[in-house]
Amino acid sequence: MVCFIFANRLSDRAGIKFIYMAAKTDLFQSPDYFNVDDLLTEEQKMIRDTVRNYVKKEISPIIEDYAQRAEFPEHIVKQMGDIGCFGPTVPEQYGGGGLDYISYGLMMQELERGDSGVRSTASVQGSLVMYPIYAYGSEEQRMKYLPKLASGEWLGCFGLTEPNHGSDPSSMLTNIRDNGDDYVILNGAKMWISNAPFSQVAVVWAKDEAGIIRGMVVERGMEGFSTPTTHGKWSLRASATGELVFDNVKVPKANIFPNVQGLKGPLGCLTKARYGIAWGAVGAAMDCYHTALEYSKERIQFGKPIGAFQLQQKKLAEMVTEITKAQLLNWRLGVLMDEGKATPQQVSMAKRNACEIATQICRDARQMLGGMGITGEYPVMRHMMNLESVITYEGTHDIHLLITGMDVTGFNAFK
């Protein structure tokens, strides 16, 4: 059943009124071939269903339109804050949800089922901005920033990747020097920064005069700090991406994280974010599988539904098999995270696995839909394009393979 909604929307920034057509009614049903739901608590299922219903109501009807126009739906930031998608594992005293990691993973799964860019917004806010402020920051920093970030009143971003330093962040050139009073002077640039154009704060990593990596909070409005938007993307088109440019920015010393030094600071954040990606990418895979399955029952060729042909059943059987394996892997990783036993290497494996199976499932689903698969009437091509970013950011596919390889052999292939 297809239900198209026509509506008028006023673009506040452009001041242009236009008509758009929303996507199909979201009739998604989650695959659960091995009864993974039986492993979840009632609270975890309630949290998942809350986010799933939010995506069905607020994200699915608009996301194709925003992706086609390469525009970030800024209004969803407050919505996601209202339902607790920002910093769900951060203690409640700072505005977070105080939830377990399986609940966090399920939330990311449902958001990315809607769109990878939507999940990226939440991942950055929670794992890359709120987490370091909570884990590495002072109590004053926590109380100043975390409640506003948790509620969605403020949006944050994370500055690590540079124009010439991606997989090797230890070689970063962004630097701070002591100004001799209450400030440091920050110079450099970061790029491929999700949320940057709309962020009120940025968690930035830079080297001090001794070459030690330090983290700090940079606030919009500080003189010399700008966030130019990255244009021309074919992926994550409904996500805001930009640069962070620092030209003699005076950052108060009170904004520097007191409880961490060195690369372990940003890498600790990335471990948390990669965990969310492991769940999120499976959400994209689930959406493509559901789309392909339903299409296979409705599309008639040679006198019968294409789902009745062997090759189409092979594709669907492989899709649901890989989704099931990833669901179980993620659930086990979530248990280890909650027990404080999960290693960064295990998180890398789960992130790489989820991205790999999701990318293949999206491609197979696109083939099953034929020409319709490249249109915005179905979500498959949008997921495909998004996953080309997800498989690359926060550790490329090959880097995560080498992390696993080093862990099992003991040999460092990075040097």
C-alpha positions in Angstrom: 0.0 0.0 0.0 1.4 3.4 -1.0 0.3 6.6 0.6 1.8 9.8 -0.8 1.7 13.0 1.3 1.8 16.4 -0.3 2.8 19.3 1.9 4.1 22.9 1.8 7.3 23.6 3.6 9.0 26.9 4.2 12.8 26.9 4.0 13.8 29.3 6.8 17.3 29.8 5.5 16.5 30.3 1.9 13.2 32.0 2.4 11.7 30.0 -0.4 8.4 28.2 -0.3 8.1 25.0 -2.3 6.1 21.8 -2.5 7.6 18.4 -2.0 6.3 14.8 -2.1 7.1 12.6 0.9 8.2 9.0 0.6 6.1 5.9 0.9 4.4 5.1 4.1 6.9 3.3 6.3 5.7 -0.3 6.7 9.0 -1.7 7.9 9.0 -5.0 9.7 12.3 -6.1 11.4 13.8 -9.5 10.4 14.5 -11.7 13.5 15.2 -15.1 12.1 16.8 -16.5 15.3 14.5 -14.8 17.8 17.1 -12.3 18.9 14.3 -10.4 20.6 14.3 -13.1 23.3 17.8 -11.9 24.3 16.5 -8.4 24.9 15.0 -7.0 28.1 11.5 -5.4 28.0 13.1 -2.0 28.5 15.5 -2.5 25.6 12.6 -3.5 23.3 10.6 -0.5 24.5 13.5 1.8 23.7 14.0 0.3 20.3 10.4 0.5 19.4 10.2 4.1 20.5 13.0 5.0 18.1 11.6 2.8 15.4 8.2 4.6 15.7 9.9 8.0 15.6 11.8 7.0 12.4 8.6 5.8 10.8 6.7 9.0 11.7 9.3 11.7 11.4 12.2 10.5 9.3 10.9 8.2 6.6 8.3 10.6 5.2 10.9 13.4 4.6 14.3 11.8 4.2 14.2 11.2 0.5 13.3 14.8 -0.2 16.2 16.1 2.0 18.6 13.7 0.4 17.6 14.7 -3.1 18.2 18.3 -2.2 21.4 17.6 -0.2 19.9 19.4 2.8 20.2 18.6 6.5 16.8 18.4 8.3 18.0 20.6 11.1 14.7 20.3 13.0 15.3 16.7 13.8 18.1 17.6 16.3 15.6 18.8 18.9 13.4 15.8 18.2 16.2 13.3 18.8 17.1 15.1 22.0 13.6 14.9 23.2 13.5 11.1 22.8 16.9 10.5 24.3 19.0 9.7 21.3 21.9 11.9 22.4 24.3 10.5 24.9 22.0 7.6 26.1 24.8 6.0 28.1 25.8 9.3 29.8 24.6 9.5 33.4 21.2 11.1 34.0 22.7 13.9 36.2 24.3 15.4 33.0 21.1 15.0 30.9 21.9 11.6 29.5 19.8 8.5 29.7 22.0 6.4 31.9 21.2 3.4 29.6 23.1 0.2 28.8 25.1 -0.3 25.6 22.6 -2.7 24.0 19.9 0.0 24.3 22.3 2.5 22.7 23.1 0.1 19.9 19.4 -0.6 19.2 18.8 3.1 19.0 21.5 3.5 16.4 20.2 0.6 14.5 16.8 2.2 14.2 18.1 5.6 13.3 20.3 4.2 10.5 17.4 2.1 9.3 16.0 5.5 8.5 19.2 7.1 7.2 22.9 6.8 7.9 23.2 10.6 8.1 20.6 10.7 10.8 22.5 8.1 12.8 25.7 9.9 12.2 24.2 13.0 13.8 23.4 11.1 16.9 26.7 9.1 16.9 28.8 12.2 16.7 26.7 14.0 19.4 26.8 11.1 21.8 30.1 9.2 21.3 32.4 11.9 19.9 31.2 15.0 21.7 29.4 14.1 24.9 31.5 11.0 25.7 34.8 12.8 25.8 33.4 15.7 27.7 32.1 13.3 30.3 35.1 10.9 30.3 37.9 13.4 30.0 36.4 16.7 31.0 36.2 18.6 34.3 33.0 18.8 36.3 32.6 22.4 35.2 32.8 21.3 31.5 30.3 18.5 32.1 27.7 20.7 33.7 28.2 23.5 31.1 28.0 21.4 28.0 26.3 18.1 28.5 22.8 19.0 29.4 22.4 21.3 26.4 23.9 18.7 24.1 21.7 15.9 25.5 18.5 18.0 25.0 19.4 18.9 21.4 19.5 22.6 22.3 23.2 22.5 21.1 24.7 20.4 18.4 28.3 19.3 18.5 31.0 18.0 16.2 34.4 16.2 16.5 37.6 17.5 14.9 40.3 14.8 14.4 40.7 14.1 10.6 42.8 16.6 8.7 43.2 17.3 4.9 46.5 15.3 4.9 46.0 13.0 7.9 43.1 10.6 8.1 44.0 7.0 9.0 47.2 8.3 10.7 45.9 10.9 13.2 49.1 10.9 15.2 50.7 13.0 12.4 48.1 15.8 12.8 49.4 19.4 12.2 46.7 21.3 14.1 48.4 22.8 17.1 48.1 24.9 20.2 50.6 27.2 21.8 50.5 28.7 25.3 49.6 32.4 25.2 51.0 33.0 28.6 47.7 34.0 30.2 44.4 32.1 30.4 44.4 31.1 26.8 46.0 28.9 24.2 46.3 29.8 20.5 44.8 27.2 18.2 45.8 27.0 14.5 45.1 24.3 11.8 42.2 22.7 10.0 40.0 19.6 10.2 37.9 18.2 7.4 35.1 15.7 6.7 33.4 16.8 9.9 29.8 15.7 10.4 27.5 18.3 12.0 30.1 21.0 11.6 28.0 23.7 9.8 25.3 23.6 12.5 27.4 23.0 15.6 27.6 25.3 18.6 30.6 23.4 20.0 33.4 21.3 18.6 35.6 18.8 20.4 39.0 19.4 18.8 42.3 17.5 19.0 45.6 19.3 18.6 49.2 19.0 19.5 50.8 21.2 22.1 54.3 22.6 22.0 55.7 19.4 23.3 54.0 17.4 20.6 51.4 15.9 23.0 47.8 15.5 21.7 45.3 17.5 23.7 41.5 17.7 23.5 39.5 20.8 24.0 36.1 22.3 23.5 35.9 25.1 20.9 32.8 27.2 20.8 31.1 28.9 17.8 31.7 32.6 18.0 35.4 32.4 19.0 37.2 34.8 16.8 39.1 33.0 14.0 37.0 29.8 14.1 34.9 29.0 11.0 33.0 26.0 9.7 32.7 26.0 5.9 30.2 23.5 4.5 31.4 20.7 2.2 29.4 20.6 -1.0 29.1 18.1 -3.9 28.7 14.9 -1.9 27.1 11.8 -3.4 26.9 10.2 0.0 25.3 11.2 3.3 23.5 13.9 1.4 21.0 14.5 4.2 23.9 15.0 6.7 25.7 18.2 7.3 29.4 17.9 6.6 32.0 20.7 6.8 35.5 21.8 7.8 36.8 23.3 11.0 39.3 26.1 10.3 41.3 27.7 13.2 43.1 31.0 12.5 44.8 32.1 15.8 41.7 31.1 17.8 42.0 32.0 21.5 40.7 29.0 23.5 40.4 29.4 27.2 42.6 27.0 29.1 39.5 26.0 31.1 38.2 24.4 27.9 41.1 21.9 27.6 40.3 18.4 28.9 42.2 17.8 32.1 41.9 14.0 32.3 43.5 12.8 29.1 46.6 13.3 27.0 47.8 11.6 23.8 46.1 9.6 21.1 44.2 7.4 23.5 41.8 10.3 24.0 40.4 10.5 20.4 40.8 6.7 19.9 38.7 6.1 23.0 35.9 8.2 21.5 36.2 6.4 18.2 35.8 3.0 19.9 32.4 4.2 21.2 31.3 5.6 17.9 32.4 2.5 16.0 30.3 0.4 18.3 27.3 2.5 17.3 28.1 2.1 13.6 28.2 -1.7 14.0 24.6 -1.6 15.0 23.6 1.2 12.7 24.9 -0.4 9.5 22.8 -3.5 10.3 19.8 -1.2 10.4 20.5 0.0 6.8 20.9 -3.7 5.8 17.6 -4.6 7.4 15.8 -1.8 5.6 17.2 -2.9 2.2 16.3 -6.6 2.9 12.7 -5.7 3.9 12.4 -3.5 0.7 13.7 -6.3 -1.5 11.6 -9.0 0.2 8.3 -7.0 -0.2 9.2 -6.1 -3.8 9.9 -9.7 -4.7 6.3 -10.6 -3.6 4.7 -7.9 -5.7 6.8 -7.7 -8.9 5.4 -10.1 -11.5 7.6 -11.3 -14.3 7.1 -14.3 -16.6 3.7 -14.9 -15.0 4.8 -15.1 -11.3 6.3 -13.0 -8.5 10.1 -12.7 -8.9 10.4 -14.0 -5.3 9.4 -17.4 -6.7 12.6 -17.6 -8.8 15.6 -19.5 -7.4 18.2 -16.7 -7.9 16.0 -14.2 -6.1 15.5 -16.6 -3.2 19.2 -17.1 -3.0 19.8 -13.4 -2.6 17.1 -13.1 0.1 18.3 -16.1 2.0 21.9 -14.8 2.0 20.7 -11.4 3.1 18.8 -12.6 6.1 21.6 -15.0 7.0 24.2 -12.2 7.2 21.8 -9.9 9.0 21.1 -12.6 11.6 24.9 -13.3 12.1 25.5 -9.5 12.5 22.6 -9.2 15.0 24.1 -11.9 17.2 27.6 -10.5 16.9 26.3 -7.1 17.9 24.3 -8.4 20.8 27.3 -10.3 22.2 29.5 -7.2 21.8 26.8 -5.2 23.6 27.0 -7.6 26.5 30.7 -7.3 26.7 30.5 -3.5 26.5 28.1 -3.5 29.5 30.4 -5.8 31.4 33.4 -3.5 30.6 35.1 -6.4 28.8 34.9 -5.4 25.2 38.2 -4.6 23.5 38.7 -2.0 20.7 39.7 -4.8 18.5 36.4 -6.6 19.0 34.6 -3.3 18.2 36.6 -3.0 15.0 35.6 -6.5 13.9 31.9 -5.7 14.5 32.1 -2.4 12.7 33.9 -3.9 9.6 31.5 -6.9 9.5 28.4 -4.8 9.7 29.6 -2.4 7.0 30.6 -5.2 4.7 27.4 -7.2 4.9 25.3 -4.1 4.7 27.0 -2.9 1.6 26.6 -6.2 -0.2 22.9 -6.5 0.9 22.2 -3.1 -0.4 23.8 -3.9 -3.8 21.9 -7.2 -4.1 18.6 -5.4 -3.1 19.3 -2.8 -5.8 19.7 -5.6 -8.4 16.5 -7.2 -7.3 14.6 -4.0 -7.8 16.0 -3.5 -11.3 15.6 0.0 -12.6 13.3 1.0 -9.7 16.2 0.4 -7.4 18.0 3.6 -8.5 15.0 5.9 -7.9 14.0 7.7 -4.8 10.8 5.8 -4.7 12.7 3.2 -2.8 15.4 3.7 -0.1 18.0 1.2 -1.5 20.1 3.5 -3.6 20.3 6.1 -0.8 21.4 3.5 1.6 24.0 2.3 -0.9 25.5 5.7 -1.3 25.5 6.4 2.4 27.3 3.1 3.2 30.2 4.1 1.0 30.9 6.7 3.6 30.1 4.5 6.6 32.5 1.8 5.4 35.2 4.5 5.2 34.8 6.9 8.2 36.0 6.2 11.7 38.4 3.6 10.4 38.4 2.4 6.8 37.5 -1.2 5.9 41.2 -2.1 5.4 42.4 -0.4 8.6 39.9 -2.5 10.6 41.1 -5.7 8.9 44.6 -4.8 9.9 43.5 -4.1 13.5 42.1 -7.7 13.6 45.2 -9.1 11.9 47.5 -7.4 14.4 45.4 -8.7 17.3 45.5 -12.3 16.1 49.2 -12.4 14.9 50.9 -9.9 17.2 52.6 -8.3 14.2 52.1 -4.6 13.5 51.4 -4.1 9.8 51.1 -0.3 10.2 54.8 0.2 10.5 
